[in-house]
């Protein structure tokens, strides 16, 4: 088991009650497609803080695509450098599902911004997180990503648009 250090700046108090309540309220499913066993264990250990988040793991791109198609997760944490096919190819394979708002893809990489990251983002990946993942990143950003997905799905139901659709609301005022 891997333990990630929790840092609290001197003079700051950490409200454990609020953090615990937030963890219980976060619901969803996550598929982590990552070939590095240490990185998979880290994600597993960090997500243990969210007992209502269902985590599935895949060790390469093709098995990750199959796992996603078998049961589409809310969020896919996708390593960009996989042994069989790259993260960009995984995004391409799942592009229709991403475009329809069935899932959100977060790219995991040790690289700064690369062409493949830009291309994957243009195909629908929401953001990229630098590795190694931190407790702050996962506990701060995963709830935001899941909340955004749930809000978009609710908006789509209410407006009869497909989830993931984008629209611009413009209003004009005459003086």
Secondary structure, 3 states (H helix, E strand, C coil): CCCCCCCCCCCCCCCHHHHHHHHHHCCEEEEEECCCHHHHHHHHHHHCCCCCEEEEEECCHHHHHHHHHHCCCCEEEEECCCCCCCHHHHHHHCHHHHHCCCCEEEEEECCCCCHHHHHHHHCCCCEEEECCCCHHHHHHHHHHHHHHHHHHHHHHHHHCCCCCCCCCCCCCCCC
